[in-house]
Amino acid sequence: MKKLAIGLFAALTVALMFWGFYQAIYVAPIDAMQGEIFRIIFYHVPSASVAFLFFAISLLGSIGFLSWRRGKPDWAQAADAWALAGAEVGVVFCTVVLLTGPLWGRRAWGIWWTWDARLTTTLVLWLIYVSYLLLRRFAAGPQVQTLAAVLGIFGALDVPIVYMSNRWWRTQHPAPVFGGAQGSGMDKSMLGPFMWNMLAWFCWGVLVLILRYAVERQHQKNAAREAQEALEANI
Amino acid sequence: MTSALWTHLIKDLRIEWRSKDAINSMLFFALLVVVLFSMAFDPRGPFAQQIVGGVLCVATMFASVSALNQAWAREIRHQVLDAQRMAPTPGAELFLAKVIANFLFVTIVQVALAPVFWVMYNLNVQGQAWQLALVLPLGTWALVANGTFFAALAIRSRNRELLLPLILFPIFLPALLAMVVATTSILTGESDPTLWIKLLLGYDIIFTTVSLLLFDVVFHAE
């Protein structure tokens, strides 16, 4: 039943992504100011939203693991799997953001990269979560979950400070397209394709996240079974 | 300030006083970084004033990693670390003692390096020099408090010496930025460093508090 649901969701996601691609490339009109290059927004912004959402899931997983590790070991294991899955898939989406951004920047600003508040924050965020994944790889044994959860909390605490410090430093990134000042917002003809792409990439992200979570849970179960077998073999 | 904190602090200071391992290695390492940067960037004229703040902070940062790795690795021999885990005192006191000790070591290194900077980079402070006495300790505290915490975290892993800079530097980045910008603005006198000093203070308060709260979790992780 679970597998069927995931399979259906996967099929729906793939269909949505085809539809989103069609909307982004063929339906949305050419931007009056930027030309074709603006279509990157259909990939850049959804990936950034998904990445930030998944890092938040990772933080919640870390907090959950630390608070449940004594009383409810089963919940704690699930929370740890969410923390790992969120960080790993988040890093992938964050990489997409960091790759698509310069492609757009080269045309719009004339430079690939600039040390602006949001660019730097995203880069530092990416660095923090890569270091989180490195810790998970390097630290062996059962304490790795605790150590990773602590680092996850530290990393999340750092994000607002990084953002504030860089905002004071310098800012070049375009102001928020949505909900910003006057004159912000998209033309209606672009809003539809944008929302379809948001939905498609969100579903795709959730699908990968769920699969990664399932793999990690299976991994935990195998490790627990092996430990149990080793224990019983000794008796 | 309780007796456990004092005991740990005095023990660490005494070990350092007898061996001088940390200070000597940090001092030489920082000197090397300064020379390397001088070779790489050719600091002459007004350009020197622009980069010297960054060189000072980065040199301190690299040098302190070598000492911070030793801070806990030293305790592994003769199972001292296990003994400290079993001791009926809060881990936070042990942590704070280590931070204070390492803070003193790094500060000594910075004070010793100051004349070198003065000579090699032809320093003349355009802004208010007393503010440096605020910026450098605050930045050093940020580095040492986080570094000691992450060293305790990294000690539980394989390749611990490699892991510490990998997890410390990304988290330390905003403090480094604040430290560098504040130092540079004091040296060049071109802008007001107050905002950056506040940022450093906030960073110190936030991360020291969280470290004190979470240290026991890391220290007793099993």
Interface residues (C-beta under 8 A of the other chain):
Chain A: L66 V124 L127 I128 V130 S131 Y132 L134 L135 F138 A139 A140 G141 P142 Q143 V144 T146 L147 V150 L151 I153 F154 G155 L157 D158 I161 V162 M164 S165 N166 W168 W169
Chain B: N146 F150 L153 A154 R156 S157 R158 N159 L162 L163 L166 I167 F169 P170 I171 L173 P174 L177 A178 V181 L195 W196 L199 G202 Y203 I206 F207 V210 L214 V217 V218 A221 E222
